[in-house]
Amino acid sequence: MDCEKRGAVKFRYNAQHDTGSAKRSDSFYLDPNVPAECQQTTAKAYGNNYDRGHQVPANHLDSSEVAIKQSNFMTNVLPQAANMNRGAWLLTEEIIECYRDIDELLVIGGVIWGNNPADDYFVQSHGVKTPDAYWKVVIRGTGQDERAIAWIVPNSPDAKRANLDSYLVTVDEIERVTGEKIPVADYAKHDKPSASWLIPRGCDKS
């Protein structure tokens, strides 16, 4: 968390074989474990064609009723353009949902706040600016079999599902833009797949 920005900086989790089916809550909440001055001022919907966009999706925490409820804490939520949240960003989540049944995945991602005041609609209502983009790295395999895929997804109505491949980047680029050190083998940091990992036929995305 960045208290000054009242929002998440990054997230990290291991996505393991899907054994859960806990239901997602329809309600959103302020986080009782985080000081009020470090988080948004309300859990109300944003409006203006922006969703309460999850950093870690509820569906990846469905093995725990506690965790899936906590995914709706506003510390895990930031303004995401509706087309992006339900389009390109959702597709990254579905790729993880499918591939976690093949390999355990390490998922690391975060926020590129940028410096564009034109879309900062929610400073007065929620105390938070609107990020310019979001990034995500998914790592699978170990040793010589380690593979990674990375995206920088603009927080834009144009970030639809069909456009996800145009947001592919190398892990090197993620490190350069964010200053983060991503725990990936050097040989895997320079590769950029020609396309996002395909959703396997018959994958249960629930």
Helices and strands as residue ranges (DSSP letters): E 10-15, G 36-38, E 50-54, G 58-61, H 65-70, G 74-76, E 77-81, H 82-85, H 88-99, E 105-112, G 117-119, H 123-126, E 133-140, G 143-145, E 147-154, G 161-167, E 168-169, H 171-178, H 186-189
